[in-house]
Amino acid sequence: MRKMLAAVSRVLSGAAQKPASRVLVASRNFANDATFEIKKCDLHRLEEGPPVTTVLTREDGLKYYRMMQTVRRMELKADQLYKQKIIRGFCHLCDGQEACCVGLEAGINPTDHLITAYRAHGFTFTRGLSVREILTELTGRRGGCAKGKGGSMHMYAKNFYGGNGIVGAQVPLGAGIALACKYNGKDEVCLTLYGDGAANQGQIFEAYNMAALWKLPCIFICENNRYGMGTSVERAAASTDYYKRGDFIPGLRVDGMDVLCVREATRFAAAYCRSGKGPILMELQTYRYHGHSMSDPGVSYRTREEIQEVRSKSDPIMLLKDRMVNSNLASVEELKEIDVEVRKEIEDAAQFATADPEPPLEELGHHIYCSEPPFEVRGANQWIKFKSVS
């Protein structure tokens, strides 16, 4: 009898030591998937577009939620480190636009390609790099994804080509990547992103023309967050229908605050390109919560009320959370657990990013080429030489 009571006591004490939320989550029966209605896309030169309903599995929902929360928390931590003067130089944050980077990645294959402008932290994460590598690059340390030499605007991963600092200049490069996909006979596409501020650049229209002539598997994607630096789209563009800007290239306008809408539109666009029909244009209607860069408070050209209204009605993380909870794909407690885990991951990465050593001066010329024999690089004057090692 004593042995039995002791065994029962151990079981009960073990259960008591587990957090109540974990016990609750483990014992609850969740749905495996749910079907949701999504906003219909506006179309240009297309007879039909992406579906207006989609199925979300519990597994994918939890994955998207964790990824969006990670990007959000990572950007908030970057903001904090910048204000502490640990991150220096240019820094452009994408909090508010998480549905774009997560939804686009969900709609393509890891072997597909992506190139974007300088608001690149979210895409760097969704393309496969860790928070530690990203924050450590932001602080300019050796453990960063570009060895501390790229900073905020120049991060790279496999099949991810940055992070580019010159406004609009990545768009012809994206067309070139798509040309390589077609030339090599690979069933791959290139997502080529730019903002509404860059949409008026002449080189973008040149890239449209070449991509259409050669039927390149290129998805041109305009992230329209309403403001190019501090100028509203209405003041900068005679036509704000960016999805029609390709003229002879089909286009679609997508709700960029809904990760499921972005995912389905991306799948549709990728299938269009893979079929050999040539390029397609997507406009993602989204919103950034921070200013254009860290020197921009973001409230001189828009009101705080406008920002708060978007946060309360269209926040991408909140929209996914509500869908999952209301459809029994997850519980509030389970999602709170993910929030706690994400915060810890961010804090651990930030501690590493501030403690990791800076790269030595001798490595300034390294990694210019990926597979070349060592050679010398001239420094600031002809007497200074740096060795470059691949």
DAJO-V950510 format. One record per residue. RES is the residue in one letter. BURIAL is + if it has 24 or more other C-alpha atoms within 12 Angstrom, else -. Layout:
res = <RES	RES>
burial = <BURIAL	BURIAL>
This chain:
res = <M	R	K	M	L	A	A	V	S	R	V	L	S	G	A	A	Q	K	P	A	S	R	V	L	V	A	S	R	N	F	A	N	D	A	T	F	E	I	K	K	C	D	L	H	R	L	E	E	G	P	P	V	T	T	V	L	T	R	E	D	G	L	K	Y	Y	R	M	M	Q	T	V	R	R	M	E	L	K	A	D	Q	L	Y	K	Q	K	I	I	R	G	F	C	H	L	C	D	G	Q	E	A	C	C	V	G	L	E	A	G	I	N	P	T	D	H	L	I	T	A	Y	R	A	H	G	F	T	F	T	R	G	L	S	V	R	E	I	L	T	E	L	T	G	R	R	G	G	C	A	K	G	K	G	G	S	M	H	M	Y	A	K	N	F	Y	G	G	N	G	I	V	G	A	Q	V	P	L	G	A	G	I	A	L	A	C	K	Y	N	G	K	D	E	V	C	L	T	L	Y	G	D	G	A	A	N	Q	G	Q	I	F	E	A	Y	N	M	A	A	L	W	K	L	P	C	I	F	I	C	E	N	N	R	Y	G	M	G	T	S	V	E	R	A	A	A	S	T	D	Y	Y	K	R	G	D	F	I	P	G	L	R	V	D	G	M	D	V	L	C	V	R	E	A	T	R	F	A	A	A	Y	C	R	S	G	K	G	P	I	L	M	E	L	Q	T	Y	R	Y	H	G	H	S	M	S	D	P	G	V	S	Y	R	T	R	E	E	I	Q	E	V	R	S	K	S	D	P	I	M	L	L	K	D	R	M	V	N	S	N	L	A	S	V	E	E	L	K	E	I	D	V	E	V	R	K	E	I	E	D	A	A	Q	F	A	T	A	D	P	E	P	P	L	E	E	L	G	H	H	I	Y	C	S	E	P	P	F	E	V	R	G	A	N	Q	W	I	K	F	K	S	V	S>
burial = <-	-	-	-	-	-	-	-	-	-	-	-	-	-	-	-	-	-	-	-	-	-	-	-	-	-	-	-	-	-	-	-	-	+	-	+	-	+	+	-	+	+	+	+	-	+	-	-	+	+	+	+	-	+	+	+	+	+	-	+	+	+	+	+	+	+	+	+	+	+	+	+	+	+	+	+	+	+	+	-	+	+	-	-	-	+	+	+	-	+	+	+	+	+	+	+	+	+	+	+	+	+	+	+	+	+	+	+	+	-	-	+	+	+	+	+	+	+	+	+	+	+	+	+	+	+	+	+	+	+	+	+	+	+	+	+	+	+	+	+	+	+	+	+	+	+	+	+	+	+	+	+	+	+	+	+	+	-	+	+	+	+	+	+	+	-	+	+	+	+	+	+	+	+	+	+	+	+	+	+	+	+	-	-	-	-	+	+	+	+	+	+	+	+	+	+	+	+	+	+	+	-	-	+	+	-	+	+	+	+	+	+	-	-	+	+	+	+	+	+	+	+	+	+	+	+	+	+	+	+	-	-	+	-	-	-	-	-	-	+	+	+	+	+	+	+	-	-	+	+	+	+	+	+	+	+	+	+	+	+	+	+	+	+	+	+	+	+	+	+	+	+	+	+	-	+	+	+	+	+	+	+	+	+	+	+	+	+	+	+	+	+	+	+	-	-	-	+	-	-	-	+	-	-	-	-	+	-	-	-	+	-	-	+	+	+	+	+	+	+	+	+	+	+	+	-	+	+	+	+	+	+	-	+	+	-	+	+	+	-	-	+	+	-	+	+	+	-	+	+	-	+	+	+	-	+	-	+	-	-	-	-	-	+	+	+	-	-	-	-	-	-	-	-	-	-	-	-	-	-	-	-	-	-	-	+	-	+	-	->
